């Protein structure tokens, strides 16, 4: 059951899933004093941001594996990769135990894949196969069993003092090749 105290807000929650795991994002930026409690049956969160109090008490559709689950808290949000207890089963029909529509719970379409898409990728040896997730490196996530971890930045995101190099210089060979293109032939109308 989802509840919130009278003076607190329920944060926006995005979610997606695979057969073995859930991707849950709590959209609260610059969270202060976050308290996260992941249990086999749910996720509880409290924290403050920009003078507002947030609270979430989410009961999952089925049980999850706390030891195999991970979290990452950044200045932008709280992200979780939560392992399902029963692996290899069909997708859950919803995230929550209660069959209800919540205005704060939304599908994370940037991470969502239909069950048949994942099966095709696994068969083809694609990103859904070897535990990967479209090239996203989850190594920075903290193991949920190990506690909250730090609120550090995102390692590997340093673009250097001069910004990102997007390959702005072109070889002079590229310009010369354009001059060697054949001329277009005109087509006569009938």
N, C-alpha and C positions, 0 to 999 in steps of 0.2 A: 504494500500500500504506500502511496506517495503522500507525504504530509509536509507542511511547513509551518513554522511558528507565525504568529500574526504579524510581527514587524519584520519578517524576512521575506526575501524574494526567492523564487525558484529559478535557477539559472537555465539557460537554453542548453539542451543536451542533444548532441548528434550521435547517431550510431549506425554501424554497418556490421556485417557478419560474414564469416566463412563457416564451413562445417565444423571446424575445431576451435574457433575463437571469435570474440566480439571486439569491435573497435568502438570505444566510447569516448567522446570529447565533451567536457564541461566547459562552456564558453564563458569564462569569467577572467577578465584581464587584470593584471597587477594584483593578484589575490594576496591578501595579508593573512597570516596565521591560518593556513589551510589545515583542516583536519579531515583526513580521508580514512574510512574504515571499510575495507572490502571483506565481506564474509562469503561463505559458500552460497548464500541465498540472496545477497544484495550488496548495494553500494551506498554508503552514507558519506555526505560531504557537508562541511560548514566552512565558511570563510567570509572575509570582508573585502570589498573592493570599492574604491572611490566613495567612501562613506556609507556604503550600503551593505547590509548583511545578507548572505545567501545561505540557503539550506536545501539539501536534497536527501531524500530517503527513498531509494529505489529498490524494489523487490524484483529479482530476475525471474524470467519465465521458468528456467530450470537452474540446477546448481552449477557452480563454476569451480575451477581449480585455483585456489589462492596462490599456491606455491609457484605455479607456472605463469602467473599473471604479472604484468609489468605496468609501470606508470611513468609519466614524464610531466613535470610541472614547469611551465615556462611563463614568461611575462604575459603571454597571449591567452593561454588556456591550460587546462589539465587534460592530458591524453592518457588513455588506458588501452592496453591490449590484454583482454581478459580471456583466459583459456576456459573453454567449456569442459565440464567434468566428463560428460559422455561425448567421446569424439567419434567422428565418422558418421554421425547421424544426419538426418535431413536438417535444413535450416529451421530455426525457430520461427513460428508464425508472427512473433512480436518480441520485444525486449522485456516487457513487464509481465508479471504473473497475472495481474488484472487485465481483463479485456476491456480497455477503455481508450479513448482518444485524449491525449494531453497536448495542450497548445505549446508547451515547452519542449516536447520530445519530437525530434525530426530525423528523417533519414539523411545520412551523410552520403550524398550521391558521389562525392569525390572518392570514396572508398568502397562503395557498394558494388558488388558483382552478383549477378544471378547465379544460382546453384549450377545450372547447366554450363554457364561460361567458365566457371572454375573447373568443372570436370573436363571440359575441352582443353583448357590450358594445362592441366595436370597430365592429360594424355599426350599432349604435344611437348611436354617438358618445359612449359612456359613459366611465368612469374608465380602463378599460384601453386606450382609444383613443389619446388625445393624449399618451402617455408618462406620464400621471398614475398614481398608485397610491392609489386610494381617499382622496384628499385629503391624503396624507402628503407633507410638504415635504422632499425629499431634497437641497435646496440646501445644507444644513449638512454633508453628507458631504464628506470630503476625497477628492480624486482619488488613486487608488492609485499612479499613476505619480509623484505629487508627494511621496511619502513618508508618514511617520506622522502628521504634523500634531500638533495640541495635544490635550490631554485636557480641554479646557474643558467647561463645563456645556452645557446645551441652550438656545441662544438662543431667544427667543420664549416661554419657559416661565415668565416672571416674572408671578406673579399679584398682585403689589402687596402693600403692607403689611397691607391689610385682608382678604387672601384673595380668592378668586374671587367675583365678583358673579354670582349665579345667578338674578337677577331676583326677589328675594324680595318686593318690594313689589307689591301688586295695585292696580289702578285700582278706585276705588269704583264705576265703571260696571259692572264685572264682577259685583259683588255685587247691584246693582240688577237686572241682567238675569236673574239666577237667580230672583228673585221673580215674574217675568212668565211663568213656565212654566205651561202649562195643567195642570189637575188630571187625574189618571188616572181613566179610567172603569172601573167595576167590570164584571166579566164574570160573567153568571149561568151556573151549571152546569146541565146538562140532566138 
